[in-house]
Amino acid sequence: MKVKILILKKNHLLSIIFAVAFLFSLLILWRVKTSSKALNTLNPLRYKEDLNVDLTGDGVKDNIYIGTKDNNYYVEISSNKKNYYLKCNNKLNSLGKFKEDYPINLRIHDISRDKIPEIFIQSSENGVPIQHIFTFHNKEFKDIFCSNGNILGFLDYKNNKTPKLITGTLNKGNIDLGYYMMINEKLENYSFDSSLLPGKKSIMDFITYIESLPYGEEYKPDVFYQGFGESSLYAIDKISSECYEVSFIQGYFTDSKWDNSGNITEVTWNLDFKGKGKDDNSNKSYSLKVNLIIDKNSNNEFKINSLSI
């Protein structure tokens, strides 16, 4: 009898455990279902910044979702129980199309220094690069700039000088750049001598070198800082071993260190490349982070002191 009672208790216990597990599973499925509206539209995109920030100036952090519909990118911003969709300027009415070897990049910078940051987007459509800049004004996000450039950068971003936006195109060893400042919530264009871009020669020589891989691997240009170790060239070895053809896609840069007078002493680039795989002719994508500092032994030119993939 005691044994029978003990068995009944054990069976009841197993039944209770099963019921609790079943209910817990239902709860998880319900939570996934209720959140799938936001999740299942997302692609495995690369985010370059923390996308949980205050974009409207109300003191509350907002959320940004990047998704695709019919292979076209869209950006949704959730702010204080209200949703906004970024609407493009009619001059370039597209945020780009999803392409595995040409990633979309969304970054957030407050170049106006009014504590309401601007949104910067780099993407592509049919192999053509796309850039957009959005700002929040009069309770809506406005597309204040669009172009087909593949270079986006910022100078004097966090020092004591006025932030500068650099945008333009780099193609086949040629670079054409525009120089802008945010004045009274508008981008003002100024003339810019691209030779003044910190590290311009080193970056352009480096991009040309990467595009020469794998055949030109042994012909390393003089762009590396003194003491730059061979072990740091893993990224180059990887691309060279995997691809028979490499092309530059897009670049982004910002200054990161300054001297006591506010002069730039360090610049960081993110360079995107695409390649054709040696084994199966597949499309491959690579993002290189390249850091440059002033080399006093080379007439104070900016040279690459770190490289990662």
C-alpha positions in Angstrom: 0.0 0.0 0.0 2.8 2.4 0.9 4.5 1.5 -2.3 1.3 2.2 -4.3 0.9 5.6 -2.7 4.5 6.4 -3.4 4.1 5.5 -7.1 1.0 7.6 -7.3 2.8 10.6 -5.9 5.6 10.1 -8.4 3.2 9.9 -11.3 1.5 13.1 -10.1 4.8 14.8 -9.8 5.8 13.8 -13.4 2.4 15.1 -14.6 2.9 18.4 -12.9 6.4 18.8 -14.3 5.1 18.0 -17.8 2.2 20.5 -17.4 4.6 23.2 -16.2 7.0 22.6 -19.1 4.2 22.6 -21.6 2.8 25.9 -20.3 6.3 27.4 -20.2 6.8 26.4 -23.9 3.5 28.0 -24.8 4.6 31.2 -23.0 7.8 31.3 -25.0 6.0 30.7 -28.3 3.6 33.5 -27.5 6.4 35.9 -26.7 8.2 35.0 -29.9 5.0 35.4 -31.9 4.3 38.8 -30.4 7.8 40.0 -31.2 8.1 38.5 -34.7 6.7 41.6 -36.4 10.0 43.3 -35.8 12.3 40.4 -35.8 11.4 38.4 -38.9 11.9 41.4 -41.2 15.5 41.9 -40.2 18.4 40.6 -42.2 21.8 39.8 -40.7 23.0 43.4 -41.1 26.1 45.1 -39.7 25.5 47.8 -37.2 28.4 50.3 -36.8 26.9 52.2 -33.9 24.7 51.7 -30.8 21.3 52.1 -32.4 19.5 52.6 -29.1 19.9 56.3 -28.7 17.7 59.5 -28.5 17.1 60.6 -32.1 14.3 63.1 -31.5 15.6 65.2 -28.6 12.9 64.1 -26.1 15.4 62.6 -23.7 14.1 59.0 -24.3 16.2 56.4 -26.2 14.7 55.3 -29.5 15.0 52.1 -31.4 16.0 51.7 -35.1 14.9 48.7 -37.2 16.4 48.0 -40.6 14.5 45.5 -42.7 13.7 44.6 -46.3 10.5 44.5 -48.3 10.7 43.0 -51.8 14.5 43.2 -51.3 14.3 47.0 -50.7 15.7 48.4 -47.5 13.5 50.3 -45.1 14.3 52.0 -41.8 11.7 52.2 -39.0 12.3 54.3 -35.9 10.3 53.6 -32.7 10.2 56.8 -30.6 8.0 57.3 -27.5 5.2 55.0 -28.8 5.3 56.5 -32.2 6.8 54.9 -35.4 8.6 56.8 -38.1 9.7 55.5 -41.5 12.6 57.2 -43.2 11.4 58.8 -46.4 13.9 59.5 -49.2 14.4 62.7 -51.1 12.8 62.4 -54.6 16.2 63.0 -56.1 17.3 59.5 -54.9 14.2 57.7 -53.8 15.7 54.6 -52.5 17.5 53.4 -49.3 19.1 50.6 -51.4 18.6 47.0 -52.1 19.8 44.0 -50.0 22.9 42.5 -51.5 25.0 40.1 -49.5 28.4 41.3 -50.7 27.4 45.0 -50.4 26.3 45.6 -46.8 24.2 48.5 -45.7 25.8 50.7 -43.0 23.9 53.0 -40.7 25.7 55.4 -38.4 24.7 58.1 -36.0 26.7 61.3 -35.4 25.7 64.7 -34.0 27.6 66.9 -36.4 25.3 69.8 -35.6 26.1 69.4 -31.8 22.5 70.2 -30.9 22.2 66.9 -29.0 19.9 65.5 -31.8 22.1 63.3 -33.9 21.9 62.8 -37.6 21.4 59.5 -39.3 23.9 58.5 -42.1 23.2 55.6 -44.4 25.5 53.9 -46.9 24.1 51.2 -49.2 23.7 50.3 -52.9 21.2 49.5 -55.6 22.2 47.5 -58.7 25.8 48.0 -57.9 25.6 51.8 -57.6 26.4 53.3 -54.2 23.8 55.3 -52.3 24.2 57.8 -49.4 21.5 59.5 -47.4 21.6 61.8 -44.4 18.5 62.3 -42.2 17.8 64.8 -39.5 14.9 65.2 -37.1 13.2 68.6 -37.6 9.6 69.9 -37.0 8.6 66.5 -35.6 9.7 64.5 -38.7 12.8 62.9 -40.2 14.0 64.7 -43.3 16.4 63.6 -46.0 18.7 66.5 -46.2 21.4 65.0 -48.4 21.6 62.1 -50.9 24.3 61.1 -53.4 25.9 58.2 -55.2 29.2 58.6 -53.3 31.0 55.6 -51.8 33.1 57.6 -49.3 31.7 59.1 -46.0 33.8 60.6 -43.3 34.0 63.0 -40.4 36.7 65.4 -39.3 37.0 67.4 -36.1 34.1 65.4 -34.7 35.0 65.5 -31.0 37.7 68.2 -30.6 37.2 71.9 -30.1 36.6 72.7 -33.8 33.5 72.7 -36.0 32.7 69.2 -37.2 33.2 68.6 -40.9 31.4 66.1 -43.1 33.4 64.6 -46.0 31.6 62.7 -48.8 32.5 61.7 -52.3 33.6 59.0 -54.6 36.8 56.8 -54.8 37.1 54.8 -58.0 40.1 53.3 -59.8 42.6 55.4 -57.9 40.8 58.7 -58.3 39.0 60.5 -55.4 36.6 63.3 -55.6 35.4 64.7 -52.3 33.0 67.4 -51.0 33.3 69.2 -47.7 30.2 70.2 -45.6 29.4 71.8 -42.3 26.0 71.8 -40.6 24.9 75.4 -40.2 21.4 76.3 -38.8 20.1 72.8 -39.5 21.3 72.9 -43.1 24.4 71.4 -44.8 26.6 74.1 -46.3 29.1 73.0 -49.0 32.6 74.4 -49.0 35.5 74.0 -51.3 37.9 71.3 -50.2 41.4 70.3 -51.3 41.3 66.5 -51.0 45.1 66.4 -50.6 44.5 67.8 -47.1 42.6 64.7 -46.1 44.7 63.1 -43.3 46.2 59.8 -44.5 44.8 60.2 -48.0 47.9 58.8 -49.8 48.3 55.9 -47.5 44.6 54.9 -47.7 44.5 55.2 -51.5 47.7 53.2 -51.9 46.4 50.6 -49.5 43.1 50.2 -51.4 45.0 49.9 -54.7 47.1 47.2 -53.1 44.1 45.2 -51.8 42.5 45.4 -55.2 45.7 43.9 -56.7 45.4 40.7 -54.6 46.3 37.9 -54.9 48.7 38.6 -57.7 50.3 41.8 -56.2 50.6 40.5 -52.6 54.3 40.7 -52.5 54.4 44.3 -53.7 53.4 45.9 -50.4 53.3 49.7 -50.6 55.1 52.0 -48.1 52.0 52.7 -46.0 52.7 50.8 -42.8 54.0 52.4 -39.6 57.5 51.5 -38.5 57.3 48.3 -36.4 54.1 47.1 -38.0 54.4 43.3 -37.5 53.9 40.6 -40.1 51.4 39.0 -37.7 49.1 42.0 -38.3 48.8 41.2 -42.0 46.4 38.3 -41.3 43.6 40.2 -43.1 45.7 40.6 -46.2 46.7 36.9 -46.2 43.1 35.8 -45.7 41.7 37.8 -48.7 44.7 36.8 -50.9 44.2 33.1 -50.1 40.4 33.2 -50.7 39.9 35.4 -53.7 41.2 35.7 -57.3 39.6 39.1 -57.8 39.0 41.9 -55.2 37.1 45.2 -55.6 36.7 48.2 -53.3 33.1 49.0 -52.4 32.8 51.8 -49.9 34.7 53.5 -47.1 34.0 55.3 -43.9 36.4 57.3 -41.6 36.5 59.5 -38.6 39.3 61.1 -36.7 39.9 59.7 -33.2 42.8 61.5 -31.5 44.1 65.1 -31.5 47.0 67.1 -30.0 46.6 69.9 -27.5 45.8 72.4 -30.3 43.1 70.2 -31.7 45.1 69.0 -34.7 44.3 65.5 -35.9 46.8 62.8 -34.9 44.9 59.6 -35.6 42.3 58.5 -38.1 40.3 55.3 -38.3 38.9 53.9 -41.6 36.4 51.1 -42.2 36.9 49.7 -45.8 34.5 47.3 -47.5 35.6 45.1 -50.3 34.0 42.3 -52.3 35.8 39.4 -53.9 35.3 36.3 -56.1 36.1 33.1 -54.3 38.9 30.9 -55.8 37.1 27.6 -55.0 33.5 28.2 -56.1 33.5 31.6 -57.7 31.2 32.7 -54.8 30.7 36.4 -53.8 32.6 37.2 -50.6 32.6 40.4 -48.6 35.3 41.8 -46.3 35.3 44.7 -43.9 38.7 46.0 -42.8 39.3 48.3 -39.9 42.4 50.4 -40.6 44.0 52.8 -38.1 46.5 55.5 -39.1 48.7 57.6 -36.9 51.4 60.3 -37.7 54.8 58.8 -38.4 57.4 61.3 -37.4 60.1 59.3 -39.3 58.2 59.8 -42.6 57.7 63.5 -42.8 54.7 63.3 -40.4 52.7 61.3 -42.9 49.9 59.2 -41.6 50.8 55.5 -41.7 48.8 52.3 -40.9 49.6 51.1 -37.4 46.9 48.5 -37.0 44.8 46.4 -39.3 42.0 44.0 -38.6 39.2 42.1 -40.4 
